[in-house]
Amino acid sequence: MRDKVIQRIGIIGGRGMMGRMFKPAWEAQGKTVLVSGSKDHDAEKRLVLESELVIVSVPIEKTAEVIGRISKWLTPDHLLSDFTSVKAAVVPKMLQTNAEVIACHPMFGEVESLKGHNVILLPASGKTKRLAPYQRLYADLGLNVVVMEDWKKHDESMSVIQGLMHFQHILFSRILTERKVDLETVLQICSPVYQANFAFACRILQRDPHLYTHILMDNPENRSVLKQFVAEAQAHLKMVEQRDEETFEKQFLESRDYLGDLGKLFSAQSDYLIEKLKEYEG
């Protein structure tokens, strides 16, 4: 593989959502992009042998199986990557192959434009000459590329970014369902700041439930974070029931202090989003 340019790309599972976004984008830049369906095993050998970069883009729970199946065709000249959001069960399997490994996590689902979204690269093989050209593949599409050296740290971070945030939105939606909340009345009287919470919860529920099942269940780092979430909820419920204003306000201010200047920044961002929501007439 040439160090400066990656020209031939193969995406296993490339007929899925990610492949449908990246294939035309890279082809528009003159790249050759081969794809195979997640069940098209006969095409995988040709795809691997004709590609410099092989990306596995299948459901989380099937990724290790696919890597094992194609490993016999991978050589040190290949760069092997993936599009999974959980690395614990994937990276160790990738490192068992002869290929150089740079794991990848696009931090978005189906979007109208790739520009401005984040993608994480994790050079799991250690020092690599191919990190820079792989970064350029995404940067040239307008994506923000973040490099993380430690894939375990990635999963730890995802337990907060994805595990905790998805969990609380799903529980919010579940409580609405269980209580049979009169949504029409609630939405008539709630202001845009509260509508935003509905919007983000509904955004998750409109996506593939299978994906969110495995994002939550396949990352072992999620368990301790979600247990802490439940414990904090119980502790705060106790404060409310006992009208423990002193403890509640003390912890409220501790959290504000911890966030520091970020709290002010994100508060300003939320003001911007709220104003945009007021303009929406969909």
Secondary structure as UniProt FT lines:
FT   STRAND          8..12
FT   TURN            13..15
FT   HELIX           17..27
FT   TURN            28..30
FT   STRAND          32..36
FT   TURN            38..39
FT   HELIX           41..43
FT   HELIX           44..49
FT   STRAND          53..56
FT   HELIX           60..70
FT   HELIX           71..73
FT   TURN            76..77
FT   STRAND          79..82
FT   TURN            88..90
FT   HELIX           91..94
FT   TURN            95..96
FT   STRAND          100..101
FT   STRAND          103..106
FT   TURN            115..116
FT   STRAND          118..122
FT   TURN            124..125
FT   HELIX           131..139
FT   TURN            140..142
FT   STRAND          144..147
FT   HELIX           151..158
FT   HELIX           159..164
FT   HELIX           165..178
FT   TURN            179..180
FT   HELIX           183..189
FT   HELIX           192..205
FT   HELIX           209..217
FT   TURN            220..221
FT   HELIX           222..241
FT   TURN            242..243
FT   HELIX           245..279
//
